Amino acid sequence: MNKEQLIEKLKNPPMERIVSVSKDIWGNKSEDRKLITDLPEEEQIKVLEWIDTYMLPLKRGKKRERATSYGIKHLLERCTGIYLTNNQFKDATDILGYKIIGKKSNLNWDYRICELTFECERCSRRIKITEVEYPCKIIGFDGTKIILCRNCFGR
C-alpha cells in the first residue's frame, strides 16, 4: 500500500474498536484501551508501513509462520523505536484488515503470516525474526537503524 492508502485506512477505522482485558497473578483486571490513533500521525504511518511491509499474509505454497501480536509488537519497536501497547498493535492490524486465528477477545492475537525475515546489512544473510530470541541486533546512531545478524554484531 502507498502512504495515501494507509492514511485513508486510518481515517476510516473499523466501527468496532479493540479493548484488551487482562488479569494479573492476583486476578485483578486491567484494560488497555489505547488505539493506534492515539499516536502522533507520523508514528501511525510508520507503524502501518512497517506492518504492511513485513507482516505478509500467508499465501498458498509459502512457508507458514504463526506469530502473536505481543511478539511482533516488540519486534516493531526494536526496528522503528516506536513503543506500542499490545492493543495499539492489534488495532493497527485490524485497520489494515489482517485475519487472526481465534477470537478478537483474546489478549494476544495469533496471525498466519509468511516467515518474517530481514537481510543482514553486512553479510546479506537472511535473518528469521519470529523466533523467541530475535537473531538480529538493531543499532541506532544518527537516527539510522542497522540490522545485523548475531555473527556480524560482535565484529
C-alpha positions as CSV (number, residue, x, y, z in Angstrom):
1,M,0.0,0.0,0.0
2,N,1.2,3.5,-0.6
3,K,1.2,6.3,2.0
4,E,-2.1,7.8,0.8
5,Q,-3.8,4.4,1.1
6,L,-2.5,4.0,4.6
7,I,-3.7,7.4,5.6
8,E,-7.1,6.7,4.2
9,K,-7.3,3.4,6.2
10,L,-6.5,5.4,9.4
11,K,-9.3,7.9,8.6
12,N,-11.8,5.0,8.2
13,P,-11.1,2.5,11.0
14,P,-13.4,-0.4,11.8
15,M,-16.6,0.6,13.6
16,E,-15.9,-1.8,16.5
17,R,-12.6,-0.8,18.1
18,I,-10.4,-3.2,20.2
19,V,-10.2,-3.3,24.1
20,S,-7.8,-5.8,25.7
21,V,-8.6,-7.1,29.1
22,S,-6.0,-9.0,31.1
23,K,-5.7,-10.3,34.6
24,D,-2.6,-10.2,36.8
25,I,-1.5,-13.0,39.1
26,W,-3.8,-11.9,41.8
27,G,-6.9,-11.9,39.5
28,N,-7.1,-8.1,39.2
29,K,-8.4,-7.0,35.8
30,S,-6.8,-4.3,33.7
31,E,-7.9,-2.8,30.4
32,D,-5.8,-1.5,27.5
33,R,-8.0,1.0,25.6
34,K,-5.1,2.7,23.7
35,L,-5.6,2.8,19.9
36,I,-3.1,3.4,17.1
37,T,-4.8,6.7,16.5
38,D,-3.6,7.9,20.0
39,L,-0.1,8.2,18.5
40,P,1.2,11.2,16.5
41,E,0.2,10.9,12.8
42,E,3.8,10.4,11.7
43,E,4.3,7.4,14.0
44,Q,0.9,6.0,12.9
45,I,2.1,6.0,9.3
46,K,5.5,4.5,10.2
47,V,3.8,1.6,12.1
48,L,1.3,0.9,9.3
49,E,4.1,1.0,6.7
50,W,6.2,-1.4,8.8
51,I,3.3,-3.8,9.3
52,D,2.4,-3.6,5.6
53,T,6.0,-4.3,4.5
54,Y,7.0,-7.1,6.9
55,M,3.8,-8.9,8.0
56,L,2.9,-10.5,4.7
57,P,-0.3,-12.6,4.8
58,L,0.2,-16.3,4.2
59,K,-0.2,-17.3,0.6
60,R,-0.5,-20.9,-0.6
61,G,2.8,-22.6,-1.1
62,K,4.7,-20.2,1.2
63,K,6.4,-21.2,4.5
64,R,3.9,-20.7,7.2
65,E,4.6,-18.9,10.5
66,R,2.4,-18.4,13.5
67,A,3.2,-15.2,15.3
68,T,1.5,-13.3,18.2
69,S,0.6,-9.6,18.4
70,Y,2.7,-9.3,21.5
71,G,5.8,-10.8,19.9
72,I,5.5,-8.8,16.7
73,K,4.9,-5.5,18.5
74,H,8.2,-5.9,20.3
75,L,10.0,-6.5,17.1
76,L,8.3,-3.5,15.5
77,E,9.6,-1.4,18.5
78,R,13.1,-2.7,18.0
79,C,13.0,-1.8,14.3
80,T,11.3,1.5,14.5
81,G,11.9,2.8,18.0
82,I,8.1,3.3,18.4
83,Y,6.5,1.9,21.5
84,L,3.0,0.4,21.1
85,T,0.8,-1.3,23.6
86,N,-0.4,-4.7,22.5
87,N,-3.9,-3.2,22.0
88,Q,-2.5,-0.4,19.7
89,F,-0.7,-3.1,17.6
90,K,-3.9,-5.2,17.4
91,D,-5.8,-2.0,16.4
92,A,-3.3,-1.3,13.6
93,T,-3.5,-4.8,12.2
94,D,-7.3,-4.6,12.4
95,I,-7.3,-1.3,10.5
96,L,-5.2,-3.0,7.8
97,G,-7.6,-6.0,7.6
98,Y,-5.3,-8.8,8.9
99,K,-7.0,-12.0,9.6
100,I,-6.5,-13.6,13.0
101,I,-6.6,-17.1,14.4
102,G,-9.0,-17.4,17.2
103,K,-11.2,-14.8,18.8
104,K,-10.8,-11.0,18.8
105,S,-11.5,-11.1,22.6
106,N,-8.1,-13.0,23.2
107,L,-5.4,-11.0,24.9
108,N,-2.8,-11.9,22.3
109,W,-3.9,-12.4,18.7
110,D,-2.3,-15.1,16.5
111,Y,-1.6,-14.3,12.8
112,R,-0.9,-16.7,10.0
113,I,1.8,-14.8,8.1
114,C,4.7,-15.6,5.8
115,E,8.0,-16.1,7.5
116,L,9.3,-12.7,8.7
117,T,12.9,-12.1,7.6
118,F,15.4,-9.3,7.2
119,E,18.7,-9.2,5.5
120,C,21.9,-8.6,7.5
121,E,23.4,-5.3,6.2
122,R,27.0,-6.6,6.4
123,C,26.9,-10.2,5.2
124,S,23.5,-10.3,3.4
125,R,22.4,-13.4,5.4
126,R,18.6,-13.8,5.8
127,I,17.6,-13.4,9.4
128,K,14.5,-15.1,10.7
129,I,12.8,-12.7,13.1
130,T,9.9,-14.6,14.6
131,E,12.0,-16.7,16.9
132,V,11.6,-16.2,20.6
133,E,15.1,-14.6,20.8
134,Y,15.5,-12.3,17.9
135,P,18.5,-13.3,15.9
136,C,19.2,-9.7,14.8
137,K,20.6,-6.8,16.6
138,I,19.4,-3.3,15.7
139,I,21.8,-0.5,16.4
140,G,20.8,3.1,16.3
141,F,23.1,6.0,15.6
142,D,22.4,9.4,13.9
143,G,18.8,8.2,13.7
144,T,19.7,5.3,11.5
145,K,18.8,1.7,12.1
146,I,21.2,-1.0,11.0
147,I,20.1,-4.7,11.1
148,L,22.9,-7.1,11.8
149,C,22.9,-10.9,12.4
150,R,24.4,-12.2,15.6
151,N,27.7,-13.0,13.9
152,C,28.2,-9.5,12.5
153,F,27.0,-7.8,15.6
154,G,30.1,-8.8,17.6
155,R,32.5,-7.6,14.9
